[in-house]
Amino acid sequence: MPDGYGSQQDYMTVVKASADIRQKAIGLALREAFSSFIEKCEVEIVVFSRMSAFDLAKAIIAKPLILKPLLASCNIAARAIERDLDIKNLDTYSPRLNEDNAKVIAGYIKPFLPAYLELPALSLLDRVWYIDKEIRKTKGNWEHRILEELNRSGTQRFKKRIFEVGKENFELDLATPLKGDIKIGIDVKRIEARRDIHKRCDEIVNKASKLKSAFPNAKFGAVIYYPFIDEHINIQSRLTSTNIDGVVFASESADSIRNAVNLLLSILSKGQL
């Protein structure tokens, strides 16, 4: 990496000592906490210390599906692969690797692998990361469902748009028209923890201010996911601004999304849709 910018090796070096200390502490705590329930059993292990990088590459080429649990055991994600190895658009869950890339990756991750790992632990690592990915995908799809409902209920089309204020670019989750001056901009925001309220509300207020700065006649609204229903009024109060024309809340259900979108359209339209 260029001077001053960290590689995965640099980051791992920084945290290794504290991670080693924590691993020992966790091991001791687990043994003490579950002393009455600990049993010894025979389990298959993968002995990485006996492998060469070439052996590891052959295994990855033969069974690409193993790449994710290997990366997970090293605390390495696709971004690190792209940053350090310049291998772009790698799907670590269903990788398509040529032999050269497999060899490069094997050589890269070999120093990060533990001496050995239990086979069930490797498969569990993959399960944990896979579940996390699928949950994040489901949450990301919520915004797409808002867009679909918006385009189904309104008379104009919405899509993501970027606008410029000064020399800085800002992105609207949903905006219409598709080209030209923006007439309506909508921020779609998931707030899933109380501690995130201040930050997310500030982001919405800032986005609204920037939109009105670029397009003074535009309307700005927000669709918010916030599971603490009795606190919705607090968020609405925080979002009281002359730059914000409408705030609605939606859950995961189709009815909630449809009702929220229709309400926001009625607030923002005023002859524009």
C-alpha positions, 0 to 999 in steps of 0.5 A: 500500500502507498505510504501512510495507508494501511494494508490488512497486515498493518491493521492485524499487527496493530490489534494482534496483542490485544486480540491475543489477550482477549482470546485467552480471557474469553477461553478462561471465562468460558471454561469457568462459566460452563464448567459443569457442561463442558465435555471432551469429544473427538472432532475433525480439525483442519491443520493449516500449519501443515499446508503450504500456500500452494496446498491452500490454493489447490483446495480453493480451486477445487472447492471455491465455496470454502473461501468465505469461511477461510476469509472469516477465520482471518477476519478478512472481507472482500474489501481487503481483497480488493484493496490489497490485491486489486481483485475486484468484484469478488463474491466471497460467498460464490466465488469465481476464481481463476487459478492465478487469483486463487494462488494470490489469495492463498498466499495472502491469507496463509499468514493470517490463518490459525495453526488449526481450526475445528471443521464445525467451527469453520462451517459455523463461521460461514453460517454466521457471516452468511446470516449477517449478509442475508439480513443486511440484504433484506434490510437493503431491500426495504428501500427498494420496496419503498421505491416500487410502491412510490412508482406504483402509486405516483404518476411520475417516476422516482430513482436515486439521483445525485445533485451538486451544491458548490463542488460537493455531491449529495445523493437522494435515495429517491427523486423526481423527475429522472432528469433536470431540476429536482422537484421532489427529493425523498430520503429513506432512512432505517434507524434501528437503535435509539443511540442513532437518532441524533446522527440520522436526523442530522443527516436528514436535516442536512440533506434537506437543506442542501436540496433546497439550496440547489433547488429552492422550489423542490419538496423534501420528504423522508420515509423512516423505519424506526421500531419504537413507535411511541417515540415517533413523535420525538423524531418528528420534532427533531425533523421540524424544519422549513426545509422538510415538507413531510415525514412518514414512518413505515415498517416491513409490512406491505400495508405499512409501506403502502400507507406511508408512501401514499401519505407522503405523496399526498403531503408533497404532491400539491399538483406536482404528481 
